[in-house]
Amino acid sequence: MRKELQSKKLIGTMEVAGKLGCHPMSVPRLVRGRRGFPQPNKLFNKNLWEEGVVDAYIAELLATKQREA
């Protein structure tokens, strides 16, 4: 179990916004309104996402866009 926890990097709102190329204030709107957007884990009174889950979401968005084009 300890190795599993170490392999999951948690990132905050600023890092998620950086990966998406949007303003940090847009991230909560995405969480509320965008279907399929990864939901954060509330730890230490902060919203934190697993980096791999966010990366997978972005990859899926890009793949969907390429299929539509």
C-alpha positions as MATLAB code, in Angstrom:
seq = 'MRKELQSKKLIGTMEVAGKLGCHPMSVPRLVRGRRGFPQPNKLFNKNLWEEGVVDAYIAELLATKQREA';
ca = [
       0.000    0.000    0.000;
       2.810    2.401    0.781;
       4.286    2.085   -2.755;
       0.849    2.727   -4.266;
       0.551    6.004   -2.370;
       4.044    7.078   -3.337;
       3.407    6.528   -7.042;
       0.377    8.856   -7.120;
       1.426   12.469   -7.378;
      -1.205   14.939   -6.216;
      -1.454   18.345   -7.837;
      -3.436   21.426   -6.894;
      -5.636   23.837   -8.778;
      -2.723   25.909  -10.092;
      -1.022   22.866  -11.596;
      -4.283   21.608  -13.142;
      -4.864   25.041  -14.672;
      -1.321   25.026  -16.042;
      -1.839   21.636  -17.681;
      -5.128   22.784  -19.232;
      -3.838   26.209  -20.226;
      -6.649   28.012  -18.442;
      -7.038   30.422  -15.549;
      -7.113   28.797  -12.094;
     -10.595   30.239  -11.513;
     -11.841   28.137  -14.445;
     -10.947   24.831  -12.788;
     -13.840   24.851  -10.257;
     -16.247   25.616  -13.124;
     -14.914   22.640  -15.045;
     -15.389   20.430  -11.990;
     -19.008   21.544  -11.635;
     -20.023   21.641  -15.267;
     -17.868   19.513  -17.524;
     -18.940   15.900  -17.782;
     -16.063   13.528  -17.279;
     -13.747   16.086  -15.741;
     -11.894   14.419  -12.861;
     -13.290   15.220   -9.462;
     -10.786   16.432   -6.867;
      -9.945   14.706   -3.616;
     -10.383   16.946   -0.612;
      -7.224   16.555    1.470;
      -5.839   18.961    4.038;
      -8.744   21.295    3.197;
      -7.492   21.583   -0.403;
      -8.715   20.238   -3.713;
      -6.095   17.862   -5.067;
      -6.119   15.733   -8.217;
      -4.062   12.701   -9.116;
      -1.760   13.915  -11.872;
      -2.159   10.719  -13.905;
      -5.955   11.069  -13.916;
      -5.729   14.659  -15.180;
      -3.197   13.631  -17.847;
      -5.487   10.784  -18.978;
      -8.428   13.214  -19.217;
      -6.396   15.601  -21.379;
      -5.198   12.749  -23.599;
      -8.782   11.577  -24.087;
      -9.903   15.107  -25.014;
      -7.123   15.374  -27.589;
      -7.931   11.952  -29.037;
     -11.614   12.862  -29.331;
     -10.735   16.117  -31.101;
      -8.493   14.273  -33.562;
     -11.226   11.747  -34.359;
     -13.695   14.565  -35.026;
     -11.314   16.415  -37.350;
];
